[in-house]
Amino acid sequence: WYSQEDFSGLSKKEKESLFSCVMYCQYAPTGRARCRRCGEDIQKGELRLGYPFRWRQADDCYTLYLHPECYEASVFGIKEKDLRKKIYGYEALNNTERARLWKEMRSEGRMAKASKEGANATAEYSSGSVGIDTKSLPEVPVPKDMAVPMLPFQKEGLAWMCQQEESSVKGGILADEMGMGKTIQAISLLLARPVKGPALVVCPMAAVNQWMKEIEKFTKKGTLKTLVYHGSEKGRVATQFKKCDVVITTYQTLESDYRREAHKHRVKCKYCGKLFMPEKLTFHQRYFCGPNAEKTKKQQKTAAKKAMQSMGIGNSKASSSTDAPPTITNIYRDFMKQAGVTVKSKGYWNVMKETQERLKGSSSSSSKGGDDGLSRERLALLDRKELVELCDKKGVDSTGRKPELVDRLMDFAVRGTTSKAEEPVKKVSLAMKLLTSAKAKAKAKAASANKTVGKSSKVKAAEPGKAGKRMPLLLRKGSTAASKYQGVSPLKSSGKWQASYQGKYLGSFDTELKAAKAVRDAAEAAESKGKGKKAASAASSGSSGMARTVASSSSGGKRKREETEEGGDPYADYETFEGAQLDLTDSPLHTVQWARVILDEAHRIKGRTNSTALAAYALQTQKGYKWCLTGTPLQNRVGELYSLIRFLRVRPYAFYYCKKQGCKCECACFMRDRYCPNCGHVRFMHYSSFKRDVSNPIIKYGYMGAGKVGFQKLRQDILQKCMLRRTKEERKADLQLPPIKVCIRKDKLSKQETDFYSSIYMQSCVKFDTFVHSGTVLHNYA
């Protein structure tokens, strides 16, 4: 493909040999291509249409493919008389193939069919014929301590909630429409399935009194003791959590307690002095702060609101103040303030003089220590051999990959000296290299021998009378991870080691060995618990010896498949990595093992990375019972559902997995390091199950092809598994509500309101027109 811009570099003969077209048609030589519109594979030997696509202005074009049925006339605008001119390869087809191609291109198209199917599916779902059949669930009696009767659909909701807590999800999303009694169903669950310990209810500030009143109204006096954790006296109240049944708090309190502890781990930037979390400090110094920080092209197109304070953009105080008019010196002062430099002079020439003196002082200091010749752009052009030579010349460690060498050299350029951890390494001879490799092989053999000894010791420990022997420390299979022990990973911010076993966080420890021992203790406890369950089941089926013999003689693979079909967890063997855990021992809400956690108006955590959502993820429960109450689980896009799934820990869609064959790595968050701390594989070998299978196909293809499959997975594997939603229209017979009366009232703005509205409107128009002229509208769209 050649565009009009590429013609300048071609000769006259080359230009004459080109064919001017919009698309080309061919029979697919392989089955690897995928339709750009529907996402389905184009089978080998099937007729397809190709069209050019240029990713960047400087790059070459490449071809995207379509089914003829997915052709859109509004996009390409090819008419029947233009087929020979605009479709390359059309003349090579016979008359039958040409007629079939044009017929498929003129057909209704898969997009129209998909929209009809989507409308039919929506109508079918809204009619109530699709979804969870709560009427077939076993009826759960209304708790005796309930002071008011429950409606039929509320009893069905109680039965569903009790069943959900016995499933692998151990909770769910109650998404009934507003006003259908989600609160009373949650209260009835607390009474129907009492668990030792307090239950936590997180709700908006406006709903705290409502929860208090409804618990008092719907239950008998003295049944549930409630406590509100909010306000200035929450420190005194925190000691009384275990004395009550229900603790009610707000999202603001939960987030502030979490943020207070998280801010203790912030690190100071050596250039501007601002405090950042360790993972965000690297991003800040790479793109925004420091001598080598450089914004990407996309970041440069985004308007900097803080840098334009003196021009009255994004700051009401600056726009109305007469002390900061939009002069050159004031704009320069704002920019320098963002860079961490305070300009004390007033007036244009005084500011210029002060800047020149500052530049002279910085150049003299940099010539004494540091290296002016080193820059990230120059180092990126060198190959690894040249970088190694440069590292040896500067006395910097020359081992590792090219990005690591560049980072060390840039750190040397800024600091001027090497750190203790990066002292120059002595040159190693060939004999020393062979010796170290032999030692590594011997160490690997010893580790494998320890594993076999560990397995035999497990068998011996199971024998009666030999319970004193301990299980060996659990070792990883991969050798590239940050720790050789399972469930152990380092915390860069504090230098400690965190331990987790089967998704449960065990705490942070001073040494790696202590963390490994904690994982070993948790594994022993889980093993002894499993043996107790097996012994109890064997004792209960002691009389049916024949049935036990028949079951044991069946094939192991079939039995495993049946167990997973009956509700077993296929991800039970996966090693879950929780990520870098903060020390939240000083947060009262995060130190208690709650009986249940209930999020009222759970769409408040729809942003999966904001501090409110992270604070909710960090809450701990005894048995994993978590509930989300919301009338709008989806507000704008499918991705908003992920935060609720992540809170409930619905497998596999709440986690990240490794693509490497045979790797059983499961991560609760996307790691920022280059290599996974859990399995040791490259970071980009990991994927989010929810994004890959659900949200990305739906966003890309809609209700067609791969997008339709994504909708089916969303409905069957996620919503059908953990969500219950009823509307007033479906249950109007149970509610017996009066008919809705709609009254439309038209009000006019006053003169002051009109002036205020028009001023905001004109400001927005000017700002938007600026983005339009510069071509950066999408980069500044919120």
Secondary structure, DSSP 8 states (H G I E B T S, - for coil): ---GGGGGGS-HHHHHH----SEEEEE-SSS--BBTTT--B--TT-EEEEEEE-SSTTS--EEEEE-GGG--HHHH---GGGHHHHEETSTTS-HHHHHHHHHHHHS-HHHHHHHHHHHHHHHHHHTTSSS--GGGS------TTBSS---HHHHHHHHHHHHHHHSSS-EEEE---TTS-HHHHHHHHHHHS--SS-EEEEE-GGGHHHHHHHHHHHB-TTSS-EEEE-STTHHHHGGGGGG-SEEEEEHHHHHHHHHHHHGGG-EE-TTT--EE-HHHHHHHHHHTSSTT----HHHHTS--TGGGGGGTSS-HHHHH-SSS-S-HHHHHHHHHHHTT------SHHHHHHHHHHHHHHHHHHHHHSS-TT--HHHHHHS-HHHHHHHHHHHT----S-HHHHHHHHHHHHHHSS--GGG-------HHHHHHHHHHHHHHHHHHHHHHHHHHHHHHHHHSTT-TT------B-S-SSSS-SBTTEEE-TTTS-EEEEETTEEEEEESSHHHHHHHHHHHHHHHHHHHHHHHHHHHHHTSS-HHHHHHHHHS-HHHHHHHHHHHT--TTTTSEEE--S----TT-HHHHSEES-EEEETGGGG-STTSHHHHHHHT-EESS--EEEE-S-S-SS-GGGGHHHHHHHT-TTTTSEEE-STT--EEESS---SSB-TTT-SBGGGEEEHHIIIIIHHHHHH-SSTHHHHHHHHIIIIIIHHHEE---TTTTHHHH---------------HHHHHHHHHHHHHHHHHHHHHHHHT-TGGG--
